[in-house]
């Protein structure tokens, strides 16, 4: 198994959460 540091996971969450919000807003805008 490959152990992933919690710091890396937290950084990925911080980086990808705004991207997910942007894409969700974009999809909702397109679906309207």
Secondary structure in CASP SS format (residue, H / E / C, confidence):
PFRMAT SS
TARGET T0000
AUTHOR 0000-0000-0000
METHOD secondary structure of the structure
MODEL  1
X C 1.00
X C 1.00
X C 1.00
X C 1.00
X C 1.00
X H 1.00
X H 1.00
X H 1.00
X H 1.00
X H 1.00
X H 1.00
X H 1.00
X H 1.00
X H 1.00
X H 1.00
X H 1.00
X H 1.00
X H 1.00
X H 1.00
X H 1.00
X H 1.00
X H 1.00
X H 1.00
X H 1.00
X H 1.00
X H 1.00
X H 1.00
X H 1.00
X H 1.00
X H 1.00
X H 1.00
X C 1.00
END
